[in-house]
Amino acid sequence: GVVAEAAFWAACGDEAGDAPAPAAASNELLVDAPNDDDGARVAREVTFTLSPEKIAFVFALYPAVRRAHAAHVPRDMSEAQFW
């Protein structure tokens, strides 16, 4: 059956409000695209360095990338080829 919101939270007790919410990951590494002087996005090649922290962020955000990395590096391709 359907549980009313008030009944749900009453059944959870105080435990539900005590747990801190998990911190969301920042997506800063995904906004490296350059702008023209007027602020418009431009189509040009963008190069940036993947630090271990950025790689960990990608793996956390996209589990399929972690699985593909584990499946193919170094057996099928090098680390540099993967990225």
N, C-alpha and C positions, 0 to 999 in steps of 0.2 A: 504494500500500500504506500501511499504518499505520507510523508512525515512533514508536519508544519515546521517552519523555520524555528520558531520559538521552542518547540519540543525537541528538535535536533540539538540546539545549543544547550538546552537544559540537561539533556542526556550526556552531553560531553563534559559538563561540569566546568570547573575552573581550569582544567588542563589545557583546553584549546586556546585560551587567551594568554597562557604563560609562555608558550613556545615562540621564540622569535622567528620572524619570517626570514627565509633564506635570502641572502643578498643576490641581486641580479647582476650578471656579468655585464661589464661595460662593452659596448660595441665600437669603441674608438678606432680599432684597427681597421674597421670596415668603411671608414669615412675619409680615406686618404686622397680621394679624387681631387685634382686641382680645379680651381675656378679661374675664369678670365677676370680682368680688372673690374668688370661690371658685376661680378658675382655669378654669372651664368656658368653652368657646367660645360666643359669642353671635352671633345673626344681626342685624347692623346694617350700615349703610353705612360703608365704609372708604374714606378718601381719602388718597392719598399722591402725592408729587411724583416724576415720572420725570426724574431727572437724566440728563445725557448718559452717565454711567457705567452707570446702570441700563438705559438703552436699549441700550447696547452689550452688556450682559450678556444681555438678552433676545434680541438678534440672535444672539449666540454660542450660546446654549442652544437656541434654536428657529430654525433656518435658514429654515423656512417663513414665519415672521413677517418676516424680512428680505426674502424674495422678494415677499411680499404688499405690504410697504411700498414696495419699489422699483417694483412694478407699478402702485400706486394713488396714491401721494403724489408730486407735488401734482396730477396730472392729474385723478383722480376725486374726491379729497377732500383736505382740509387735514391738516396734521400733527396738529392738535388733534383732528380728527374721527377720525383713524386710531387714536389712543391712547385 
